[in-house]
Amino acid sequence: MPTDQPPDRPDEQDLALLETLAETGPTTVPQLADRLGDHPATIERRCFALQHDGRIRQCTGGKFILAESDDEPGDVASQVASD
């Protein structure tokens, strides 16, 4: 599926998802969908893509959290800038 954006660069919606996870901590797909105003299927697809890219990980209970990095925890801007 062709896109305008390179696959390793998150778009605005991915950044909103990452920022939400940074603010809330471990969060389920339905909770993310409610907070972001998107359909749960859309959020789940984005979460799996971000998980594949190593930006987030899934933990117990199906909740997603930011993946650990060498940067300060929760610093979404530095995670994106490092790519």
Secondary structure, 3 states (H helix, E strand, C coil): CCCCCCCCCCCHHHHHHHHHHHHHCCECHHHHHHHHCCCHHHHHHHHHHHHHCCCEEECHHHCEEECCCCCCCCCHHHHHHCC
